[in-house]
Amino acid sequence: MALKSLDELERSVSSTDSTAVNWQIWETVRELAVGRMGDGGLDVATRLRWAELALAAVHRKSEASNSDSLRTMTEIARIRAHAIREFGVGKNGELRDPVDLCRSALLEIGESRAEVRAEASHWRTLPAEKMLRLRLIKNMLTPLQGLEALLPSRGSMHQELTGWLSLLPDLP
């Protein structure tokens, strides 16, 4: 798949049954697309198409591998946060919408900030799977750093994200 054109890859991602394709193929497409998204020699519209392809490949990889949803959201957060920083803020739930990205990421945690803070305060004593979950939360929150500056300062998402980001030093 990596030798196909952007058009061919877009068609493959939209038409292929993801479970019929090994998850590693989707990972290869994601890696290629992320690299092309960062290629300053390409025009912005093409780079945004590569970003969209990267997101589609993440979703397809997740379906094919039954990946943990928090891991999937971490990859999505990295791609979208990079696109927002690189290409500017968008709206209405699209790739570059920081409010939508933050809302989606925080919903994925599935626990309150107070619950995560309580576990983080003694993470070294937790069972390995709980430590790993806290680490995944940290990995997902990390790309969101700096996005709070792009959110309306009086909005609830700005306050919510700022609160979550304050947990980063305490997470494993």
Secondary structure in CASP SS format (residue, H / E / C, confidence):
PFRMAT SS
TARGET T0000
AUTHOR 0000-0000-0000
METHOD secondary structure of the structure
MODEL  1
M C 1.00
A C 1.00
L C 1.00
K C 1.00
S C 1.00
L H 1.00
D H 1.00
E H 1.00
L H 1.00
E H 1.00
R H 1.00
S H 1.00
V H 1.00
S H 1.00
S H 1.00
T C 1.00
D C 1.00
S H 1.00
T H 1.00
A H 1.00
V C 1.00
N C 1.00
W H 1.00
Q H 1.00
I H 1.00
W H 1.00
E H 1.00
T H 1.00
V H 1.00
R H 1.00
E H 1.00
L H 1.00
A H 1.00
V H 1.00
G H 1.00
R H 1.00
M H 1.00
G C 1.00
D C 1.00
G C 1.00
G C 1.00
L C 1.00
D C 1.00
V H 1.00
A H 1.00
T H 1.00
R H 1.00
L H 1.00
R H 1.00
W H 1.00
A H 1.00
E H 1.00
L H 1.00
A H 1.00
L H 1.00
A H 1.00
A H 1.00
V H 1.00
H H 1.00
R H 1.00
K H 1.00
S H 1.00
E H 1.00
A H 1.00
S H 1.00
N C 1.00
S C 1.00
D C 1.00
S H 1.00
L H 1.00
R H 1.00
T H 1.00
M H 1.00
T H 1.00
E H 1.00
I H 1.00
A H 1.00
R H 1.00
I H 1.00
R H 1.00
A H 1.00
H H 1.00
A H 1.00
I H 1.00
R H 1.00
E H 1.00
F H 1.00
G C 1.00
V C 1.00
G C 1.00
K C 1.00
N C 1.00
G C 1.00
E C 1.00
L C 1.00
R C 1.00
D C 1.00
P H 1.00
V H 1.00
D H 1.00
L H 1.00
C H 1.00
R H 1.00
S H 1.00
A H 1.00
L H 1.00
L H 1.00
E H 1.00
I H 1.00
G C 1.00
E C 1.00
S C 1.00
R H 1.00
A H 1.00
E H 1.00
V H 1.00
R H 1.00
A H 1.00
E H 1.00
A H 1.00
S C 1.00
H C 1.00
W H 1.00
R H 1.00
T H 1.00
L C 1.00
P C 1.00
A H 1.00
E H 1.00
K H 1.00
M H 1.00
L H 1.00
R H 1.00
L H 1.00
R H 1.00
L H 1.00
I H 1.00
K H 1.00
N H 1.00
M H 1.00
L H 1.00
T H 1.00
P H 1.00
L H 1.00
Q C 1.00
G C 1.00
L H 1.00
E H 1.00
A H 1.00
L H 1.00
L C 1.00
P C 1.00
S C 1.00
R C 1.00
G C 1.00
S H 1.00
M H 1.00
H H 1.00
Q H 1.00
E H 1.00
L H 1.00
T H 1.00
G H 1.00
W H 1.00
L H 1.00
S C 1.00
L C 1.00
L H 1.00
P H 1.00
D H 1.00
L C 1.00
P C 1.00
END
